């Protein structure tokens, strides 16, 4: 086939068609019980929002305002509806694949590889890489997809700047890089490696880049200075936005330095995790959403990886720098098992962005080694077709596993039988399927240590199963026996679950005395939850609860507070005003 005679638009359409075909089944996937359920529930219950509220949060764990904006758009465009949200993820992934095509095309041409088959193969291998299934199928995984789109756009614009010295391209590249950091903070780790990439590019291609020596001088520091402004701007904005408490950075730092006397153990963990991720980039199977531990045999792989990185630094080649970009983006994932910063210590989604850069470099390197071959020869075509179709089939089958919580977490516990969090989610899935007895058997034997931050999630799910079995009193007692406090994670979740169970108990009461006691307990819990979250709706709810126990003075006070603090478009604002006025007479 004469690839050169086909217009690029047809390659783009072909890439789009392949990606949509392989990921089509994701459109019919449900809402994942891990993070997605809470995300969608929060969006449904959202009364109002503001740009200031998105960008200036006061405190928190993550700072991802651009990702948050896309989820807010989902609410107002589609409801939010899970199929529409899954479609957005697929389209973002397809966009990254198209960007990989154009970046690879530019880099390949600089190395004398004119055939469009090279960037096409790079785009397809990345698009169908099995490692991409997790962020594409997981609605909450959109952060990785968004950051990848912005980073790849930034690299494409940066290549354009390096070829023409255009200042608009450089400014746009920096803006795209900044947006990537606001989509997911791990995009920051692109920065040191991309500076090295620019250095290598200037060293290798100054002679073929139009006027680069004449206009800016070989090794001009302008591009380095301008790119360096992005991390500075990010940290300034993050500090302003999370001025009250930046939990994300503090947890990462504590994880890295806590128990620093055990340096060798931390080094062992870091090396084996690094080696595991390097292996996953090339040999991703088996795929697993709940990876909790890996073999110490990955330690030598990690050591070999560090030696390889040193070799790439020594060689100072553009393609080697591209691989270092991918490896650099992996590095923040090494902190997760040290700080216990996610529901599992290792995750395939962390390799989504790295895979784009590593695949591009490997495909171009392979094309250079095959420079003398005709790409239409069967000796080249057959292995490529086997690799691409094998990747596509594996990815398609993995997408089917992601169709429901039940199939996904059955797969998780099969591969990670020692992961309590996965067993917990499987029990929830079984419960939702009406298989309550099976769920209860899992809940009873699936306990977490008291220091585990997900203990509350496991326990509340067990309580929910008890409530479904008509033991609401037992469910409440189970939660109260936890003695959960404000200092522990998911405290607001704990309070909401207690309120939900007291609401169920309220429906079963006929005694006025018991009903009054339940409502007073609801008042205490709602007051505590409001002080923790600052949600003005809870002030309105407190007014209703005080009214139900015939305490009109307190009811009027809270209705007035609800009117004062609620947003103008809140549905309860006007009722709160009227009730406060009537009860104050």
C-alpha positions, 0 to 999 in steps of 0.5 A: 500500500502506498501510505504516502498518497493517503491524506492525513484526514483519512488516517485521523478518521481511521484512528477515530473509527478503530478507537470507537469500535474497540471502546464502544462497549464502554458506553453501556457500562454502569457507574463504578462503586469506587469514586464514580458513585459518589461523584455522580451523587454529588453532581445530582445533589449540586444546587449551584456552583461558581468558578471561584468555588471551583478554583478556590477551595480553602482546603482539600486533598486533590486540586484538579479544577479543570477536571472538576469543570468537565464534570460540572458540564456533565451535570448541565449537559446530560443530567449527568448520565453515565453513558454520556460521561463514558462517551466523553472519556472515549472521545478524550482518549481518541483525541490523545491518539490523534495527537500521538499521530501528529507528534509521531509524524513530526518526529519521524520526519525529522529522522528521515522517516517520511512514511505515514505508516510510522505515526499510524502504528504509534497512534494505534498501538497507544490507542489499543494498549490494554493499559488504557482500559482503566482510565477510559472505562472509569469515569473518575479516571478522566483526570488522566485522560484530560492531562494527557490531552493537554500534555500531548497538545503542549508537546506538539506546540512545543515542537512547532516552536522549536521548528519555527521559533514562534512565540505564539506556539511557545505561549500556547504550549505553556498554557496547555501544560498549565491546564494539564497540571490543573487536570491532574497534578502528576502532569507537573512531573513532565516538566524536568523531562521536557526540558531535557527533551528540548535540550536534546532536540536543539542538540540533534535538530538545530541543523534541520529546524528552520532558522533555529540557530539564526533566530534564537541561537543554539541553546537559547534559554528562553524556552526553558525560562518560559516553561519554568513559569508553569510549575511556579504558577501552579504552586502559587495558585494551589497555595492560594486555593488550598490555603487552609490545608493542603492535605495532598502534599502533606500526605505525600511528604509524610509518606516519603519521610515517615519512618525515615530510619527504615530507608532500605525498606523504602528503597526496596518498595520504591525499586520494585514498584518502579520495576513493576510499572516499567514491565507493565508498560511493555507487558501489561498483562495480567490487568487488574484494578486492585493491585495490592502487592508485587513480587520483590523480583521486580527490584532488579528490574527497577535497578535496571530501569535506573541504569537505563535512565542514566544511559538515556541521559548520557546519550542525550537523544530526542527519542531517549528524552521522549522515553524519559518523559514517560518515565518521569510521569511515573515517578509520583506513582512511587509515592502512593504505596509509601503514603497510602494515598489511594484505595490500592497502592498500585494502579494501571491508570498511572501508566496512561500518560507515560504509555503515550510517550514511550510508545511513540519513541519505541515505534520510531526507533523500530522504524529506524531499524527497519529503514531499509524495508518496504513496509508493505512486505509481509515480514513487517506487515504480519507481525504488526497486524498481530501486535495491533489486533492482539492489543485490540482484542485484549483491550476489547475483552477488558472493556467487557469486564468493566461493564458492571461492578459485579464482573469487575470486582469478581475479576479483582478478587480472583487476582487479588484475594488478599485485597479487603477493599476489592472484597468489599466492593464485590459484596456491595455489587452482590447486594445490589444484585439482590444476592444479600446472603452472599454479600453478608457472608463476605461482609462478616469475614472481610474486616480491616485493621482499625488504622486503615482509612477505608475501614469506615467504608467497609463497615458502613457497607456491612451496616447497609447489608444489615439494614437491607435484611431489616436489622436497622437497629443493628446497623446503627449499633455497628456504626456507633461502635466504631467511635469515629471522630473528626480527625479520621478520613471520610468522617462526613460519609460516616455521619451521612450513613448514620443519618440515613439509617436513623431515617430508616428507623424513623419510618418504622416507629409508632411510639411518639417518645421513640420518634422524638428521641430519634429526631433529637439524634438526627439533630445532633448528627445534622448539626455536626455534619453541617459544621464539618461540610458548611453545606447551607442546605443542612441549615434548612434541614435543621430547621425542619427537624426542630420544627418536627419536635415543636421547637419553633424558636430554634427552627426559626433561627436555622431557617433564617440562617439557611436563607442567609447562607444559601445561594440565590438559586437554591430551591429551599431559599424562598421556603426558608425565608417564609418559614423563618418569617412565620415562626418569628411572629 
